[in-house]
Amino acid sequence: MDLEIAASYGTRRRGLLGRDGIDGALLITPCNSVHTFRMRFAIDVAYLDKELTVVDIHTLRPGRLAMPRWKARHVLEAEAGAMARWGLRPGTKVSMTGGA
């Protein structure tokens, strides 16, 4: 899957705002809470700890605020339903590799 990384203040703040969807996922780091205000589509949110293990997963409709997950250090966002298709669930270790 394609992965975008939001690691600067500006890219973390912007996230998926203003988009109609996403192919793949967006990794926001550091991050432990998100919102979907002004978003155009529902998203799956996977909270990852410092070892990239999934702590929690939720689907958020537009206009929602997620409570912080204190053990989370990163957030992975994708279109609603993607996490289930990818087999992600709490306890899953996420790995990332570079690609062309």
DRENBA-61044 format. One line per field, with one value per residue (C-alpha): x, y, z; residue number from 1. Coordinates in Angstrom, 1 decimal, always signed. Layout:
BEGIN
px	c(X,...) $
py	c(Y,...) $
pz	c(Z,...) $
nr	c(NUM,...) $
This chain:
BEGIN
px	c(+0.0,+1.1,+2.0,+2.3,+4.1,+3.1,+6.0,+6.2,+3.9,+2.2,+1.7,+0.4,-2.0,-3.3,-3.6,-6.4,-8.3,-9.6,-9.3,-12.0,-10.2,-6.8,-5.1,-3.2,-2.7,-1.3,+1.1,+1.0,+3.9,+4.1,+0.4,-2.0,-5.4,-7.2,-10.4,-12.4,-13.8,-14.1,-13.3,-15.3,-15.2,-15.1,-11.7,-10.2,-7.7,-5.1,-3.2,+0.4,+2.8,+6.5,+7.2,+4.5,+2.2,-1.5,-3.0,-6.5,-8.5,-11.7,-13.7,-14.6,-17.2,-16.7,-17.2,-15.9,-13.1,-11.2,-10.0,-6.2,-4.7,-1.9,+0.2,+0.0,+3.0,+1.7,-1.6,-2.3,-5.3,-7.0,-10.4,-13.1,-12.9,-9.3,-7.9,-10.2,-9.2,-5.6,-6.2,-5.1,-6.3,-5.0,-1.7,-0.7,+2.8,+3.0,+6.1,+7.2,+9.6,+10.8,+9.7,+9.9) $
py	c(+0.0,+3.6,+5.4,+9.1,+10.4,+13.6,+14.4,+18.2,+20.5,+21.7,+18.2,+16.8,+19.7,+19.4,+15.6,+14.5,+17.8,+19.0,+15.6,+13.5,+10.3,+8.6,+5.7,+3.8,+5.5,+8.5,+8.0,+11.0,+11.1,+12.0,+11.9,+10.2,+11.9,+13.0,+14.7,+14.6,+18.2,+19.6,+16.1,+14.8,+11.1,+8.6,+7.2,+4.3,+5.3,+2.9,+4.1,+2.8,+2.6,+3.4,-0.1,+0.3,-2.1,-1.3,-0.1,+0.6,+1.1,+3.1,+4.3,+8.0,+9.8,+13.4,+15.9,+13.7,+14.1,+11.0,+10.8,+10.6,+7.1,+7.7,+4.7,+5.8,+7.6,+7.5,+7.4,+5.6,+7.0,+5.3,+5.3,+3.6,-0.2,-0.3,-1.5,-4.6,-5.4,-5.2,-7.4,-4.8,-5.2,-4.4,-6.3,-6.3,-5.1,-2.7,-2.8,-0.3,-0.7,+1.7,+1.3,+2.9) $
pz	c(+0.0,-0.5,+2.7,+3.2,+6.2,+8.1,+10.4,+10.2,+12.1,+8.9,+7.5,+10.8,+11.2,+7.6,+7.7,+5.3,+5.4,+2.0,+0.3,-1.2,-0.2,+0.1,-1.7,+0.9,+4.3,+6.1,+9.1,+11.5,+13.8,+16.7,+17.4,+19.8,+19.0,+15.8,+14.7,+11.6,+11.6,+8.0,+6.6,+3.6,+4.3,+7.2,+8.2,+10.0,+12.7,+14.1,+17.1,+17.2,+20.1,+19.9,+18.6,+15.8,+17.5,+17.1,+20.4,+19.2,+16.0,+15.5,+12.5,+12.7,+10.6,+9.6,+12.5,+15.3,+17.9,+19.1,+22.7,+23.1,+23.5,+26.0,+24.9,+21.2,+19.6,+16.0,+14.1,+10.9,+8.9,+5.9,+4.3,+6.4,+6.0,+5.0,+8.4,+8.3,+4.7,+5.7,+8.7,+11.3,+14.8,+18.3,+18.9,+15.2,+14.6,+11.6,+9.4,+6.8,+4.0,+1.3,-2.2,-5.6) $
nr	c(1,2,3,4,5,6,7,8,9,10,11,12,13,14,15,16,17,18,19,20,21,22,23,24,25,26,27,28,29,30,31,32,33,34,35,36,37,38,39,40,41,42,43,44,45,46,47,48,49,50,51,52,53,54,55,56,57,58,59,60,61,62,63,64,65,66,67,68,69,70,71,72,73,74,75,76,77,78,79,80,81,82,83,84,85,86,87,88,89,90,91,92,93,94,95,96,97,98,99,100) $
